Amino acid sequence: MTTADLPGAHWSDTFILEVPHGGLDAERAARLALGRIPGWARLLMRLRNLLVAPFGLKAAPDETLA
């Protein structure tokens, strides 16, 4: 995307990063960065599921929190 594509955009909050592994595409990078939930976040999600269950809200299955 170029500046001409978004003429009113301000680019002051952008950054560029060189990736040392040339074979790393955007999907693989996203999976590496977001693929596993940290233990503390998994614990908070389980707590959330317990707290909302009495109100009839659906909880995410535990296997989705792996």
Steps between C-alpha positions, in 0.01 A plus 500: 500500500635840415435852620294559186261222607411683823556871445370606842700246700771603745787253509671617819411182690632252244817298516702270279659178615745281315429133555816287503321189369403570140258205492281643774172621352231703678285198589792309652610809695149544639482134602836525676403821680140415586482121482537423868323672784723567804416299811383806694260596219368143479436508875312831472286362215409195709406729788292710261323187375414400857370846586275542195357146495220580753380778269461264205790640302685247290851414603778416259597131507828436683664362184470843337710644781800276431 
